[in-house]
Amino acid sequence: MKQTPQQLIKRYASCPSQENAYDLDGKKYTVTRCFTGDKNINQVIAELAVSQANRDMRLHEEGK
């Protein structure tokens, strides 16, 4: 069941969050990130590292 924004706000109210404001094409947007602890941070970092290494290797191979 998909939760409403109000339900999500209530559910994650005690979690740390961060807001960033962006200006795109003259419109202001605010993005709120909530750190819920739902992901395995070790797995996320490992996946990001592998992805970055793959990108770096392709760039290196193209330069030969």
JOLIN-V599595 format. One record per pair of residues at least 24 apart in sequence whose ideal C-beta (glycine too) atoms are under 6 Angstrom apart, sorted by the first residue. I is the first residue (numbers start at 1). J is the second residue. If there is no record, write none. Layout:
i,j
I,J
I,J
This chain:
i,j
12,36
